[in-house]
Amino acid sequence: MKRVEVVYTSLLKRAVKTAWLALDEMEITWTPIRHTWRLNERNYGGLQGLLKGECVEKHGLKQVQKWRRGYSDRPPPWSDDMLRETVDRRYASAKRAAAAAAVDTAEPSSFPPRSESLRDCTERTLPFLYDELQPAMNEAVARAREVADASESDYEVPTVLVVASENVLRGLVMHLEGLTEEEIPLIDVPYAVPLVYQLDSSLRPIPTPWAEAPCKAGWYLGDPAKVAAVQAEIKADLPPAAEGEDSCLVPVKEDGKAAEWKC
């Protein structure tokens, strides 16, 4: 890849640094970078800062699985102290926008959310997809066509890069792939591995044989063995169910992947 039209990332420093490193590696550091809080990682509320094993000891494996992998379960909310410690001046514009929207709709401000399910996280990400990302992609396609027509050269497909955290990407994958609430808990987006989507002229994902089920269009750009190792590491974040302990995941099959979510 020699050209990226624009990079979108969150306001979290780990995502910002990842964007810098990616552009530096490709020697295209002049590429525009746009930041939005809508790409911030999902807010785990009162669970923030706790080890997953500690959460399991306190709340039980099945409940932690629902919070971590499920779609609709919302963890306990931030306390006032956690809110003050976490939300700083980088979120000033988001707070102003939420306050203005609250005046227009006569509803309480929705920013910052004190806790989010994956559903909540996805719903606050979709305005970025529709209002910012897709218009930018349409503009990039139009520019590429103009260049190709003017120079009578081959059309160069534009590339847009989104750098975000796992749950934001899981929500976007669910939306792009049309996955169900039972399928999305089985999706493990490996960190530091590009997830590639090719889109048609209507910006719809193009199916590919490289996608891992239940996905049909997106595929990971990297050594399959390394991708599988990272996914296994993500799965191992939670301790396995003890004998007789209730769990959201069915027993693991021979291929090493859980095939069903039963919460």
N, C-alpha and C positions, 0 to 999 in steps of 0.2 A: 504494500500500500504506500503510495507516494504522496497522496493528497487527501486531506480531510477538510470538509467545508467549514465545520464548526464543531466545537466540543461543548456538551452540556454536562454540568456536574452539580453536586449539592453544595451546601455551605460547610460541610464537615471536612476537617483538614485531611483526613486519610483519603477521601475521595479527590480532593483538590490536588494532593501530592501525586496520586495515581495518574491523574490527567497530565500533570507536568511531566512525569516520568515517561508516559506513553509518547507524548509529543517530542520529548527530548530524544528518545530512542529512535524515532522515525525522522529526526532532524527537520521537524516542521514546527518549531516552537512559536512561530509567529501566528499560528492558527488561532482564530478568535475563541475565547472560552467564556461561556455564559453560566452564571451560577443561579440556582433557584432552590429555595427551601423545600419545594415540592419533591425533590429527589433525595431529601434527607432520609436516613434509615428510619424504619418504623420505631415509634416510641413505645418501649416496653414498660413505661410507667414506673410503678413501685418496685419492679423487678430489676430496674437499672442498676448496674454495678454488682449484682449478685452472680455467683457461679451457678451454672445450671444444676450441679449436684446439690447445692444448698437449696435451690428452689424445689427440687424433687423431695428432699427431706421434709420441707415445710408444707408443701401443697400436694404432694403425691405425683407419681409419674404421669398418669393419664391427664390430669389437669395441666401440667406443664407442657405435655405434648399438644394439647388443645391450644394453649397460648402460643407455643413456638411454631407449630406446623399447620394448625387449623386455620380456618378462614374467618370465622365470625367471633371467636372468643376474645374478649378485651381484658388485658391484665389489670391488676389494681392500679389506681391512678397515682401520679406524682403527688407528693405532699407540697405544701407551699414552699418549704425550704428547698426541695429538689428543683422546683420550678425556678426559683430565684438563682440557684447555682448554675443552672443549665442554659437558660435563655438570656443571651447577652445582646449587645448592640448590633451584631450582624443580622439580627432578625427584625430590626426596626421597620424596614419597609413592609415586611409581611404582617407585622402587627398593625401598621397603618391601613393596609389594604383590608385586613379583616375587620377593623373598626369601621371603615367606610362601608363595607358590605353589610355590616350589622345595622347601620343607620338606614340603608336602602331597603333592607328586608324586614326591619323591626325584629330581628332575631339576635340572640346573644352571639358575641364574637366566638368564632371557632378556632382561633389561634391564640396561644399554642395548644394543641391537643394534649391533655394530661395523660393519655394512654390510648393506644391504637390496636385494634385487631388488624389482620391483613386486609379485611374489607375496608376499614377506615383508611389505611395507608394507600390502598389502590384508588379509592375515591378521591383523595386529595392529590394523587399523582395524575389522574386522567386530564384535568385542565391543562397541565403541562403538555401532555401528548397532543391534545386537540388544538390548543390555542397558541402553542409555541413551537413544538417539534414538527408537526405536520406542515404548517405554513412555511417553516424554514426549509423543509425538504422539498416542497413544491417550488420554492424560489430557486433552490440549488439545481433542480431538474431543468427549470426554464433557462437558467444561465448556461448550463451545459449544452442545451439544444442550440442556443444562440451562437455559442462558440463553435460548435460543430458545423452549423449551417454557414457561418461567416467564413470559416477557414476551409470548408469542404474536407474536414478531417473526420476521423472516427469519433463517434459519440463516447465520451468518458463518463461512466456511471458515477454520480456523486456519492460520497461517503460521509455520514454523520455519525459522530461518536457520542455515546451517553455513558458517563461514568457514575455509577451509583452502587448502593449496598444491596445485599442479597434480597431482602424482602421487597424493596422497591422493584427490583428486577423480576422477582417471582410474580408480583402483581401485574406487571406489564406483560410478562409471558402468558399469564392466565388470560388476559384480555386479548392479546394478539392471536393466541392459539385457540381461543374459545374453550378453555378447559373448565371442568366442573369443580364444585367445592370438594368433591371426593378425589379428584385427580391432583389438584394443586398441592396438597400436603406431601405428595410423593416426589415433587420437583425439588432437587437440590442444585442450586446454581453455584458452581465452584468459584471460589474467589481467585482473582488474578488470571482468569481465563476468558478471552473474548467470546461473547455469544453473538453469532452473526445471523442477521436476517436480510434476505434479498426481497425487495418489494416490486410489485408490478406497477404499471402506469397509474393505477388507482391507489397506490400505497398500501396494497394488501400483501401479506406475507406469501411468498411462493413456496409450496411444499418441496421438500428435498429428501432423498433417501438417507442423508447423513443425520437427520434429526433422531433423537432418542425418544421413544414412546414414553408418555402419551403425546409429546410434542410432534408436530408434523413439518414445521418450517424452520425453526431455529436450530443451529448446530454450533458446537463448541470448537473453536479454532485452536487446536493443540494436540499433543500426543494423547491418544485415547486412554492409555494406561495411566498417565499422570492425572488426567481429568477424573478417571474412576477413583484414583487414590484420594484426591481431594474430596470427592463426594462421599467416600467412605469415612473420611475424617469428620465431615460435617455430621453424618449420621451417628458417629460415635460420641458426639458431644453430650448426648444424654445416656445415662446408664441403661443397660438392657433390663427388661422387665424380670423381676424375680419370679420364682415359681409360684403360680397362683395369683400374681399381681395383675390387676386390670391394666390394659394397654390399648391405645388407639390403633396400633399397627398389627396386621395379621402376622403370623409366623413367617420368617424369611424363607424365600424359595431357594432352590439350588443355585440360581443365577446371582444370588446375593442381594436382590432388590425386593423390597416389600411391594406387593401387588395390589393391596387394598387398604383403604382407610375406613375404619369402622366406628368413628366417634360421631 
